[in-house]
Amino acid sequence: MGDGRLVSFGVRFKRQVWPGDTLTATATVEAVREDDGRHYADLALSTTNQDGEEVLTGSATARIDA
């Protein structure tokens, strides 16, 4: 996405995270859209722990070059 392109970001923890946990973060592109001549990618965010439990969810929007 590049430096300075993140226009919104929000997350919520669903479970406690402890020192020593192994976390895996993923971002899935939900949509690519144009608004007022600029292009944006809407992302769904998720983080799971070593047991496969989702510990965090969220969303983000980033400006992209088309």
All heavy atoms as a GROMACS GRO file, in nm:
protein
  498
    1MET      N    1   0.082  -0.118   0.000
    1MET     CA    2   0.000   0.000   0.000
    1MET      C    3   0.087   0.126   0.000
    1MET      O    4   0.048   0.225  -0.053
    1MET     CB    5  -0.093   0.002   0.120
    1MET     CG    6  -0.193  -0.109   0.124
    1MET     SD    7  -0.309  -0.087  -0.007
    1MET     CE    8  -0.390  -0.243  -0.002
    2GLY      N    9   0.200   0.122   0.065
    2GLY     CA   10   0.288   0.237   0.065
    2GLY      C   11   0.269   0.326   0.187
    2GLY      O   12   0.168   0.322   0.254
    3ASP      N   13   0.368   0.406   0.211
    3ASP     CA   14   0.370   0.496   0.325
    3ASP      C   15   0.267   0.607   0.309
    3ASP      O   16   0.255   0.667   0.203
    3ASP     CB   17   0.511   0.555   0.339
    3ASP     CG   18   0.525   0.639   0.464
    3ASP    OD1   19   0.465   0.603   0.566
    3ASP    OD2   20   0.596   0.739   0.458
    4GLY      N   21   0.193   0.636   0.415
    4GLY     CA   22   0.100   0.747   0.416
    4GLY      C   23  -0.029   0.724   0.340
    4GLY      O   24  -0.103   0.817   0.313
    5ARG      N   25  -0.060   0.601   0.304
    5ARG     CA   26  -0.180   0.573   0.224
    5ARG      C   27  -0.297   0.518   0.305
    5ARG      O   28  -0.408   0.508   0.254
    5ARG     CB   29  -0.146   0.477   0.112
    5ARG     CG   30  -0.048   0.540   0.014
    5ARG     CD   31  -0.028   0.452  -0.107
    5ARG     NE   32   0.062   0.513  -0.200
    5ARG     CZ   33   0.025   0.594  -0.299
    5ARG    NH1   34  -0.102   0.624  -0.315
    5ARG    NH2   35   0.114   0.644  -0.381
    6LEU      N   36  -0.274   0.484   0.429
    6LEU     CA   37  -0.381   0.432   0.513
    6LEU      C   38  -0.474   0.547   0.552
    6LEU      O   39  -0.430   0.646   0.611
    6LEU     CB   40  -0.321   0.367   0.638
    6LEU     CG   41  -0.411   0.280   0.721
    6LEU    CD1   42  -0.461   0.160   0.642
    6LEU    CD2   43  -0.337   0.234   0.845
    7VAL      N   44  -0.602   0.536   0.517
    7VAL     CA   45  -0.696   0.644   0.546
    7VAL      C   46  -0.790   0.611   0.661
    7VAL      O   47  -0.848   0.700   0.722
    7VAL     CB   48  -0.776   0.687   0.420
    7VAL    CG1   49  -0.684   0.746   0.317
    7VAL    CG2   50  -0.855   0.572   0.362
    8SER      N   51  -0.807   0.482   0.692
    8SER     CA   52  -0.884   0.443   0.811
    8SER      C   53  -0.835   0.308   0.859
    8SER      O   54  -0.785   0.226   0.781
    8SER     CB   55  -1.034   0.439   0.782
    8SER     OG   56  -1.067   0.330   0.697
    9PHE      N   57  -0.848   0.286   0.990
    9PHE     CA   58  -0.801   0.162   1.052
    9PHE      C   59  -0.873   0.146   1.184
    9PHE      O   60  -0.882   0.241   1.262
    9PHE     CB   61  -0.650   0.170   1.075
    9PHE     CG   62  -0.592   0.052   1.146
    9PHE    CD1   63  -0.561  -0.064   1.078
    9PHE    CD2   64  -0.568   0.057   1.283
    9PHE    CE1   65  -0.507  -0.173   1.144
    9PHE    CE2   66  -0.515  -0.052   1.350
    9PHE     CZ   67  -0.484  -0.166   1.279
   10GLY      N   68  -0.927   0.028   1.208
   10GLY     CA   69  -0.991   0.000   1.336
   10GLY      C   70  -0.990  -0.149   1.364
   10GLY      O   71  -1.012  -0.229   1.273
   11VAL      N   72  -0.962  -0.185   1.489
   11VAL     CA   73  -0.960  -0.326   1.529
   11VAL      C   74  -1.027  -0.343   1.665
   11VAL      O   75  -1.042  -0.247   1.741
   11VAL     CB   76  -0.817  -0.384   1.535
   11VAL    CG1   77  -0.753  -0.385   1.398
   11VAL    CG2   78  -0.730  -0.310   1.634
   12ARG      N   79  -1.065  -0.467   1.692
   12ARG     CA   80  -1.124  -0.502   1.820
   12ARG      C   81  -1.069  -0.637   1.863
   12ARG      O   82  -1.072  -0.733   1.787
   12ARG     CB   83  -1.275  -0.510   1.808
   12ARG     CG   84  -1.345  -0.552   1.936
   12ARG     CD   85  -1.494  -0.550   1.918
   12ARG     NE   86  -1.538  -0.414   1.894
   12ARG     CZ   87  -1.598  -0.337   1.984
   12ARG    NH1   88  -1.621  -0.384   2.104
   12ARG    NH2   89  -1.634  -0.215   1.955
   13PHE      N   90  -1.017  -0.642   1.986
   13PHE     CA   91  -0.971  -0.770   2.040
   13PHE      C   92  -1.091  -0.853   2.082
   13PHE      O   93  -1.184  -0.803   2.145
   13PHE     CB   94  -0.877  -0.749   2.159
   13PHE     CG   95  -0.737  -0.715   2.118
   13PHE    CD1   96  -0.697  -0.583   2.104
   13PHE    CD2   97  -0.646  -0.816   2.092
   13PHE    CE1   98  -0.568  -0.551   2.066
   13PHE    CE2   99  -0.516  -0.785   2.053
   13PHE     CZ  100  -0.476  -0.653   2.040
   14LYS      N  101  -1.088  -0.982   2.048
   14LYS     CA  102  -1.195  -1.074   2.082
   14LYS      C  103  -1.155  -1.168   2.196
   14LYS      O  104  -1.241  -1.224   2.262
   14LYS     CB  105  -1.233  -1.157   1.960
   14LYS     CG  106  -1.288  -1.073   1.845
   14LYS     CD  107  -1.311  -1.157   1.722
   14LYS     CE  108  -1.428  -1.251   1.745
   14LYS     NZ  109  -1.464  -1.325   1.624
   15ARG      N  110  -1.026  -1.187   2.213
   15ARG     CA  111  -0.972  -1.276   2.316
   15ARG      C  112  -0.845  -1.216   2.374
   15ARG      O  113  -0.779  -1.135   2.311
   15ARG     CB  114  -0.936  -1.413   2.257
   15ARG     CG  115  -1.053  -1.494   2.211
   15ARG     CD  116  -1.003  -1.631   2.164
   15ARG     NE  117  -1.113  -1.719   2.137
   15ARG     CZ  118  -1.169  -1.798   2.225
   15ARG    NH1  119  -1.124  -1.801   2.348
   15ARG    NH2  120  -1.270  -1.876   2.193
   16GLN      N  121  -0.810  -1.262   2.493
   16GLN     CA  122  -0.686  -1.220   2.558
   16GLN      C  123  -0.566  -1.274   2.481
   16GLN      O  124  -0.568  -1.388   2.435
   16GLN     CB  125  -0.682  -1.275   2.702
   16GLN     CG  126  -0.564  -1.230   2.781
   16GLN     CD  127  -0.575  -1.085   2.826
   16GLN    OE1  128  -0.682  -1.037   2.858
   16GLN    NE2  129  -0.464  -1.016   2.827
   17VAL      N  130  -0.464  -1.192   2.468
   17VAL     CA  131  -0.338  -1.232   2.406
   17VAL      C  132  -0.230  -1.227   2.513
   17VAL      O  133  -0.225  -1.131   2.591
   17VAL     CB  134  -0.302  -1.137   2.289
   17VAL    CG1  135  -0.167  -1.172   2.231
   17VAL    CG2  136  -0.409  -1.143   2.181
   18TRP      N  137  -0.145  -1.330   2.518
   18TRP     CA  138  -0.045  -1.342   2.623
   18TRP      C  139   0.096  -1.341   2.565
   18TRP      O  140   0.117  -1.383   2.451
   18TRP     CB  141  -0.067  -1.472   2.701
   18TRP     CG  142  -0.200  -1.478   2.766
   18TRP    CD1  143  -0.311  -1.542   2.722
   18TRP    CD2  144  -0.240  -1.414   2.888
   18TRP    NE1  145  -0.418  -1.523   2.807
   18TRP    CE2  146  -0.375  -1.445   2.911
   18TRP    CE3  147  -0.173  -1.334   2.980
   18TRP    CZ2  148  -0.445  -1.399   3.022
   18TRP    CZ3  149  -0.243  -1.289   3.090
   18TRP    CH2  150  -0.376  -1.321   3.111
   19PRO      N  151   0.195  -1.296   2.644
   19PRO     CA  152   0.334  -1.307   2.599
   19PRO      C  153   0.364  -1.453   2.565
   19PRO      O  154   0.322  -1.544   2.636
   19PRO     CB  155   0.415  -1.260   2.720
   19PRO     CG  156   0.322  -1.171   2.795
   19PRO     CD  157   0.186  -1.232   2.776
   20GLY      N  158   0.433  -1.474   2.456
   20GLY     CA  159   0.465  -1.609   2.411
   20GLY      C  160   0.367  -1.666   2.310
   20GLY      O  161   0.396  -1.768   2.247
   21ASP      N  162   0.249  -1.602   2.295
   21ASP     CA  163   0.154  -1.646   2.191
   21ASP      C  164   0.217  -1.626   2.054
   21ASP      O  165   0.292  -1.531   2.031
   21ASP     CB  166   0.023  -1.566   2.197
   21ASP     CG  167  -0.071  -1.612   2.306
   21ASP    OD1  168  -0.042  -1.715   2.372
   21ASP    OD2  169  -0.174  -1.545   2.327
   22THR      N  170   0.184  -1.715   1.963
   22THR     CA  171   0.222  -1.700   1.822
   22THR      C  172   0.101  -1.648   1.748
   22THR      O  173  -0.005  -1.713   1.749
   22THR     CB  174   0.267  -1.836   1.762
   22THR    OG1  175   0.380  -1.881   1.837
   22THR    CG2  176   0.305  -1.820   1.616
   23LEU      N  177   0.113  -1.531   1.688
   23LEU     CA  178   0.000  -1.467   1.620
   23LEU      C  179   0.023  -1.463   1.470
   23LEU      O  180   0.134  -1.437   1.425
   23LEU     CB  181  -0.019  -1.325   1.674
   23LEU     CG  182  -0.039  -1.314   1.825
   23LEU    CD1  183  -0.046  -1.167   1.866
   23LEU    CD2  184  -0.164  -1.388   1.870
   24THR      N  185  -0.084  -1.487   1.396
   24THR     CA  186  -0.081  -1.480   1.251
   24THR      C  187  -0.184  -1.378   1.205
   24THR      O  188  -0.303  -1.393   1.234
   24THR     CB  189  -0.112  -1.617   1.188
   24THR    OG1  190  -0.018  -1.713   1.237
   24THR    CG2  191  -0.104  -1.610   1.036
   25ALA      N  192  -0.137  -1.273   1.137
   25ALA     CA  193  -0.226  -1.165   1.091
   25ALA      C  194  -0.250  -1.180   0.941
   25ALA      O  195  -0.158  -1.212   0.865
   25ALA     CB  196  -0.164  -1.031   1.121
   26THR      N  197  -0.374  -1.156   0.900
   26THR     CA  198  -0.410  -1.158   0.758
   26THR      C  199  -0.492  -1.035   0.724
   26THR      O  200  -0.565  -0.981   0.807
   26THR     CB  201  -0.490  -1.284   0.720
   26THR    OG1  202  -0.611  -1.288   0.797
   26THR    CG2  203  -0.412  -1.411   0.745
   27ALA      N  204  -0.479  -0.993   0.600
   27ALA     CA  205  -0.561  -0.884   0.546
   27ALA      C  206  -0.618  -0.934   0.414
   27ALA      O  207  -0.545  -0.982   0.329
   27ALA     CB  208  -0.478  -0.759   0.525
   28THR      N  209  -0.749  -0.925   0.400
   28THR     CA  210  -0.818  -0.970   0.279
   28THR      C  211  -0.878  -0.848   0.209
   28THR      O  212  -0.948  -0.769   0.273
   28THR     CB  213  -0.930  -1.069   0.315
   28THR    OG1  214  -0.873  -1.178   0.388
   28THR    CG2  215  -1.000  -1.121   0.190
   29VAL      N  216  -0.850  -0.834   0.081
   29VAL     CA  217  -0.908  -0.724   0.004
   29VAL      C  218  -1.056  -0.755  -0.019
   29VAL      O  219  -1.090  -0.853  -0.085
   29VAL     CB  220  -0.834  -0.703  -0.129
   29VAL    CG1  221  -0.902  -0.592  -0.209
   29VAL    CG2  222  -0.688  -0.671  -0.106
   30GLU      N  223  -1.142  -0.674   0.038
   30GLU     CA  224  -1.286  -0.692   0.025
   30GLU      C  225  -1.340  -0.619  -0.098
   30GLU      O  226  -1.436  -0.664  -0.159
   30GLU     CB  227  -1.356  -0.638   0.150
   30GLU     CG  228  -1.319  -0.712   0.276
   30GLU     CD  229  -1.410  -0.828   0.302
   30GLU    OE1  230  -1.531  -0.806   0.317
   30GLU    OE2  231  -1.358  -0.941   0.306
   31ALA      N  232  -1.279  -0.506  -0.132
   31ALA     CA  233  -1.326  -0.427  -0.246
   31ALA      C  234  -1.216  -0.332  -0.290
   31ALA      O  235  -1.135  -0.287  -0.209
   31ALA     CB  236  -1.452  -0.348  -0.210
   32VAL      N  237  -1.216  -0.302  -0.419
   32VAL     CA  238  -1.134  -0.196  -0.476
   32VAL      C  239  -1.233  -0.100  -0.540
   32VAL      O  240  -1.318  -0.143  -0.619
   32VAL     CB  241  -1.033  -0.249  -0.578
   32VAL    CG1  242  -0.956  -0.135  -0.642
   32VAL    CG2  243  -0.937  -0.348  -0.512
   33ARG      N  244  -1.226   0.027  -0.505
   33ARG     CA  245  -1.328   0.121  -0.552
   33ARG      C  246  -1.266   0.256  -0.585
   33ARG      O  247  -1.153   0.286  -0.546
   33ARG     CB  248  -1.437   0.137  -0.446
   33ARG     CG  249  -1.385   0.186  -0.313
   33ARG     CD  250  -1.493   0.185  -0.205
   33ARG     NE  251  -1.436   0.215  -0.075
   33ARG     CZ  252  -1.410   0.336  -0.030
   33ARG    NH1  253  -1.437   0.442  -0.104
   33ARG    NH2  254  -1.359   0.354   0.090
   34GLU      N  255  -1.344   0.335  -0.656
   34GLU     CA  256  -1.304   0.471  -0.690
   34GLU      C  257  -1.401   0.568  -0.625
   34GLU      O  258  -1.522   0.545  -0.624
   34GLU     CB  259  -1.305   0.491  -0.842
   34GLU     CG  260  -1.259   0.627  -0.884
   34GLU     CD  261  -1.258   0.646  -1.036
   34GLU    OE1  262  -1.275   0.547  -1.108
   34GLU    OE2  263  -1.240   0.761  -1.079
   35ASP      N  264  -1.345   0.675  -0.568
   35ASP     CA  265  -1.427   0.778  -0.506
   35ASP      C  266  -1.364   0.913  -0.537
   35ASP      O  267  -1.249   0.938  -0.497
   35ASP     CB  268  -1.435   0.754  -0.355
   35ASP     CG  269  -1.529   0.849  -0.284
   35ASP    OD1  270  -1.612   0.915  -0.351
   35ASP    OD2  271  -1.520   0.859  -0.161
   36ASP      N  272  -1.435   0.995  -0.607
   36ASP     CA  273  -1.388   1.130  -0.642
   36ASP      C  274  -1.252   1.128  -0.712
   36ASP      O  275  -1.164   1.208  -0.684
   36ASP     CB  276  -1.384   1.217  -0.516
   36ASP     CG  277  -1.380   1.367  -0.547
   36ASP    OD1  278  -1.429   1.406  -0.656
   36ASP    OD2  279  -1.328   1.442  -0.464
   37GLY      N  280  -1.235   1.030  -0.802
   37GLY     CA  281  -1.114   1.021  -0.882
   37GLY      C  282  -0.997   0.952  -0.814
   37GLY      O  283  -0.891   0.935  -0.874
   38ARG      N  284  -1.012   0.911  -0.690
   38ARG     CA  285  -0.906   0.838  -0.618
   38ARG      C  286  -0.950   0.692  -0.600
   38ARG      O  287  -1.068   0.663  -0.589
   38ARG     CB  288  -0.880   0.900  -0.482
   38ARG     CG  289  -0.819   1.037  -0.494
   38ARG     CD  290  -0.776   1.087  -0.359
   38ARG     NE  291  -0.715   1.220  -0.374
   38ARG     CZ  292  -0.664   1.286  -0.275
   38ARG    NH1  293  -0.665   1.236  -0.153
   38ARG    NH2  294  -0.610   1.405  -0.296
   39HIS      N  295  -0.852   0.604  -0.596
   39HIS     CA  296  -0.880   0.461  -0.583
   39HIS      C  297  -0.845   0.414  -0.442
   39HIS      O  298  -0.744   0.455  -0.384
   39HIS     CB  299  -0.799   0.382  -0.687
   39HIS     CG  300  -0.841   0.414  -0.826
   39HIS    ND1  301  -0.788   0.520  -0.896
   39HIS    CD2  302  -0.932   0.356  -0.906
   39HIS    CE1  303  -0.845   0.524  -1.015
   39HIS    NE2  304  -0.932   0.426  -1.023
   40TYR      N  305  -0.931   0.326  -0.389
   40TYR     CA  306  -0.916   0.276  -0.253
   40TYR      C  307  -0.933   0.125  -0.249
   40TYR      O  308  -1.007   0.068  -0.329
   40TYR     CB  309  -1.022   0.339  -0.162
   40TYR     CG  310  -1.012   0.488  -0.151
   40TYR    CD1  311  -1.082   0.571  -0.237
   40TYR    CD2  312  -0.931   0.547  -0.055
   40TYR    CE1  313  -1.073   0.708  -0.228
   40TYR    CE2  314  -0.921   0.685  -0.044
   40TYR     CZ  315  -0.992   0.765  -0.132
   40TYR     OH  316  -0.982   0.901  -0.122
   41ALA      N  317  -0.865   0.062  -0.154
   41ALA     CA  318  -0.885  -0.080  -0.124
   41ALA      C  319  -0.942  -0.089   0.018
   41ALA      O  320  -0.887  -0.031   0.112
   41ALA     CB  321  -0.753  -0.156  -0.131
   42ASP      N  322  -1.053  -0.160   0.031
   42ASP     CA  323  -1.113  -0.187   0.160
   42ASP      C  324  -1.067  -0.325   0.205
   42ASP      O  325  -1.079  -0.423   0.130
   42ASP     CB  326  -1.265  -0.182   0.152
   42ASP     CG  327  -1.316  -0.043   0.115
   42ASP    OD1  328  -1.257   0.056   0.161
   42ASP    OD2  329  -1.415  -0.034   0.041
   43LEU      N  330  -1.015  -0.334   0.328
   43LEU     CA  331  -0.954  -0.457   0.377
   43LEU      C  332  -1.026  -0.508   0.501
   43LEU      O  333  -1.068  -0.430   0.587
   43LEU     CB  334  -0.808  -0.431   0.415
   43LEU     CG  335  -0.722  -0.364   0.308
   43LEU    CD1  336  -0.588  -0.322   0.368
   43LEU    CD2  337  -0.701  -0.458   0.192
   44ALA      N  338  -1.038  -0.641   0.510
   44ALA     CA  339  -1.084  -0.707   0.633
   44ALA      C  340  -0.960  -0.762   0.702
   44ALA      O  341  -0.876  -0.827   0.638
   44ALA     CB  342  -1.182  -0.819   0.600
   45LEU      N  343  -0.947  -0.736   0.832
   45LEU     CA  344  -0.830  -0.776   0.908
   45LEU      C  345  -0.866  -0.884   1.010
   45LEU      O  346  -0.974  -0.879   1.069
   45LEU     CB  347  -0.772  -0.655   0.982
   45LEU     CG  348  -0.748  -0.530   0.898
   45LEU    CD1  349  -0.705  -0.414   0.987
   45LEU    CD2  350  -0.646  -0.557   0.789
   46SER      N  351  -0.776  -0.979   1.027
   46SER     CA  352  -0.798  -1.086   1.123
   46SER      C  353  -0.664  -1.133   1.177
   46SER      O  354  -0.565  -1.139   1.104
   46SER     CB  355  -0.872  -1.203   1.056
   46SER     OG  356  -0.885  -1.311   1.146
   47THR      N  357  -0.661  -1.168   1.305
   47THR     CA  358  -0.543  -1.226   1.366
   47THR      C  359  -0.586  -1.348   1.446
   47THR      O  360  -0.683  -1.343   1.522
   47THR     CB  361  -0.472  -1.125   1.458
   47THR    OG1  362  -0.433  -1.012   1.380
   47THR    CG2  363  -0.348  -1.185   1.522
   48THR      N  364  -0.512  -1.459   1.428
   48THR     CA  365  -0.539  -1.581   1.503
   48THR      C  366  -0.419  -1.617   1.588
   48THR      O  367  -0.305  -1.580   1.558
   48THR     CB  368  -0.572  -1.699   1.408
   48THR    OG1  369  -0.463  -1.717   1.318
   48THR    CG2  370  -0.700  -1.675   1.331
   49ASN      N  371  -0.445  -1.693   1.695
   49ASN     CA  372  -0.335  -1.739   1.780
   49ASN      C  373  -0.290  -1.879   1.738
   49ASN      O  374  -0.340  -1.935   1.640
   49ASN     CB  375  -0.373  -1.733   1.929
   49ASN     CG  376  -0.484  -1.828   1.966
   49ASN    OD1  377  -0.520  -1.919   1.892
   49ASN    ND2  378  -0.539  -1.808   2.085
   50GLN      N  379  -0.198  -1.936   1.812
   50GLN     CA  380  -0.141  -2.065   1.778
   50GLN      C  381  -0.243  -2.179   1.782
   50GLN      O  382  -0.221  -2.286   1.723
   50GLN     CB  383  -0.023  -2.098   1.870
   50GLN     CG  384  -0.059  -2.118   2.016
   50GLN     CD  385  -0.075  -1.987   2.093
   50GLN    OE1  386  -0.054  -1.878   2.039
   50GLN    NE2  387  -0.111  -1.998   2.220
   51ASP      N  388  -0.357  -2.158   1.846
   51ASP     CA  389  -0.463  -2.258   1.852
   51ASP      C  390  -0.568  -2.239   1.744
   51ASP      O  391  -0.669  -2.309   1.743
   51ASP     CB  392  -0.530  -2.254   1.990
   51ASP     CG  393  -0.432  -2.285   2.103
   51ASP    OD1  394  -0.346  -2.375   2.084
   51ASP    OD2  395  -0.441  -2.219   2.209
   52GLY      N  396  -0.546  -2.142   1.655
   52GLY     CA  397  -0.641  -2.115   1.548
   52GLY      C  398  -0.759  -2.031   1.591
   52GLY      O  399  -0.853  -2.012   1.516
   53GLU      N  400  -0.754  -1.977   1.713
   53GLU     CA  401  -0.862  -1.893   1.764
   53GLU      C  402  -0.843  -1.750   1.715
   53GLU      O  403  -0.732  -1.695   1.725
   53GLU     CB  404  -0.863  -1.894   1.917
   53GLU     CG  405  -0.884  -2.032   1.975
   53GLU     CD  406  -0.859  -2.035   2.125
   53GLU    OE1  407  -0.767  -1.965   2.173
   53GLU    OE2  408  -0.931  -2.108   2.193
   54GLU      N  409  -0.950  -1.691   1.665
   54GLU     CA  410  -0.943  -1.552   1.621
   54GLU      C  411  -0.938  -1.462   1.743
   54GLU      O  412  -1.025  -1.467   1.829
   54GLU     CB  413  -1.064  -1.518   1.534
   54GLU     CG  414  -1.053  -1.385   1.464
   54GLU     CD  415  -1.163  -1.364   1.363
   54GLU    OE1  416  -1.281  -1.379   1.401
   54GLU    OE2  417  -1.131  -1.336   1.248
   55VAL      N  418  -0.833  -1.380   1.753
   55VAL     CA  419  -0.814  -1.294   1.869
   55VAL      C  420  -0.838  -1.147   1.837
   55VAL      O  421  -0.851  -1.065   1.928
   55VAL     CB  422  -0.674  -1.312   1.931
   55VAL    CG1  423  -0.656  -1.454   1.983
   55VAL    CG2  424  -0.565  -1.276   1.833
   56LEU      N  425  -0.844  -1.112   1.710
   56LEU     CA  426  -0.861  -0.973   1.670
   56LEU      C  427  -0.931  -0.969   1.534
   56LEU      O  428  -0.903  -1.052   1.447
   56LEU     CB  429  -0.724  -0.906   1.659
   56LEU     CG  430  -0.719  -0.761   1.615
   56LEU    CD1  431  -0.610  -0.687   1.691
   56LEU    CD2  432  -0.693  -0.750   1.467
   57THR      N  433  -1.022  -0.875   1.517
   57THR     CA  434  -1.084  -0.849   1.387
   57THR      C  435  -1.082  -0.698   1.364
   57THR      O  436  -1.074  -0.620   1.458
   57THR     CB  437  -1.230  -0.899   1.379
   57THR    OG1  438  -1.307  -0.833   1.480
   57THR    CG2  439  -1.238  -1.049   1.396
   58GLY      N  440  -1.093  -0.661   1.238
   58GLY     CA  441  -1.096  -0.519   1.210
   58GLY      C  442  -1.110  -0.491   1.061
   58GLY      O  443  -1.133  -0.582   0.981
   59SER      N  444  -1.093  -0.365   1.029
   59SER     CA  445  -1.103  -0.322   0.889
   59SER      C  446  -1.009  -0.205   0.867
   59SER      O  447  -0.969  -0.136   0.962
   59SER     CB  448  -1.246  -0.283   0.855
   59SER     OG  449  -1.288  -0.173   0.934
   60ALA      N  450  -0.977  -0.184   0.742
   60ALA     CA  451  -0.891  -0.072   0.704
   60ALA      C  452  -0.925  -0.031   0.561
   60ALA      O  453  -0.977  -0.110   0.484
   60ALA     CB  454  -0.744  -0.110   0.714
   61THR      N  455  -0.894   0.093   0.530
   61THR     CA  456  -0.906   0.144   0.393
   61THR      C  457  -0.776   0.214   0.360
   61THR      O  458  -0.724   0.291   0.441
   61THR     CB  459  -1.024   0.242   0.380
   61THR    OG1  460  -1.145   0.174   0.411
   61THR    CG2  461  -1.033   0.297   0.238
   62ALA      N  462  -0.724   0.184   0.241
   62ALA     CA  463  -0.598   0.244   0.197
   62ALA      C  464  -0.615   0.300   0.057
   62ALA      O  465  -0.685   0.242  -0.028
   62ALA     CB  466  -0.486   0.140   0.197
   63ARG      N  467  -0.552   0.414   0.032
   63ARG     CA  468  -0.551   0.474  -0.102
   63ARG      C  469  -0.449   0.398  -0.186
   63ARG      O  470  -0.340   0.366  -0.140
   63ARG     CB  471  -0.514   0.621  -0.091
   63ARG     CG  472  -0.545   0.701  -0.217
   63ARG     CD  473  -0.514   0.848  -0.199
   63ARG     NE  474  -0.370   0.869  -0.208
   63ARG     CZ  475  -0.292   0.913  -0.112
   63ARG    NH1  476  -0.343   0.941   0.006
   63ARG    NH2  477  -0.164   0.927  -0.130
   64ILE      N  478  -0.485   0.366  -0.308
   64ILE     CA  479  -0.396   0.293  -0.397
   64ILE      C  480  -0.384   0.365  -0.530
   64ILE      O  481  -0.468   0.447  -0.566
   64ILE     CB  482  -0.443   0.149  -0.422
   64ILE    CG1  483  -0.585   0.145  -0.480
   64ILE    CG2  484  -0.438   0.067  -0.293
   64ILE    CD1  485  -0.633   0.010  -0.522
   65ASP      N  486  -0.277   0.335  -0.603
   65ASP     CA  487  -0.262   0.386  -0.738
   65ASP      C  488  -0.328   0.287  -0.832
   65ASP      O  489  -0.306   0.166  -0.819
   65ASP     CB  490  -0.114   0.400  -0.774
   65ASP     CG  491  -0.046   0.505  -0.688
   65ASP    OD1  492  -0.113   0.604  -0.651
   65ASP    OD2  493   0.074   0.488  -0.659
   66ALA      N  494  -0.406   0.337  -0.924
   66ALA     CA  495  -0.477   0.248  -1.018
   66ALA      C  496  -0.388   0.216  -1.136
   66ALA      O  497  -0.295   0.283  -1.168
   66ALA     CB  498  -0.605   0.313  -1.066
   0.00000   0.00000   0.00000
